[in-house]
């Protein structure tokens, strides 16, 4: 029933899509590339990197990925440490559409890593402070397990949104970028993948995440203005 959905949706994959795996020992390796959509490992947890800010040299993924402070790539090469993390993803089987969900972590990147803002598919992932999403709008998601899948925005909730009509996810896709495709060939960040509620993949909006990150980093004495990240397409 539609009225029932307005009150709640059923959780199919609890606490997002984090994947447990054996993680190799992390070793620093100068020149390691960090980019949105790459596989990251924290302890025994595998997730997807969602956004990289080349100016502040920080990266974003899902807070519920947890693990220890050290973050590596899929081969165990050290890329950085978790600086701020927040996660109130509901436990259990029900989430109300009026609930506020915070689910992000910032990773302070090692000084010797190379930063790229280009997704595996070749589009540059950018911030557009004026971008808005609406039900029915085309949307895409990239996860290290499922790759890129595209569909439409299903519903806008309280700082998060659900997707359908082709968007898919599996364990390991947590924290991956959710984005719209711009006419100039870039991808505009719309959110970070959170979980699958019922049959509906869901993401916390980038607007909510960036506002929360700015508040949290100010509180810790490190100001990160993610909204000011360069939004112009690369000439390379």
Protein Blocks (a to p, Z undefined) as FASTA:
>chain_A
ZZlmmmpccdfbggijadcdddddddddehiacdehiacdehjaccddfbdcfklopacd
dfklnpafbdcdfkopafbdcfbdcdfbdehjbdcfkbccdddddddddfkbccdfbdfk
opacdddfkbccdehiacddddfklopaddddfbdcehiacdeehiacdehjgoiacddd
dfkopacdfbdcfbdehjaccdddfklmmmmmmmmmmmnopacdfklgcfbdcfZZ
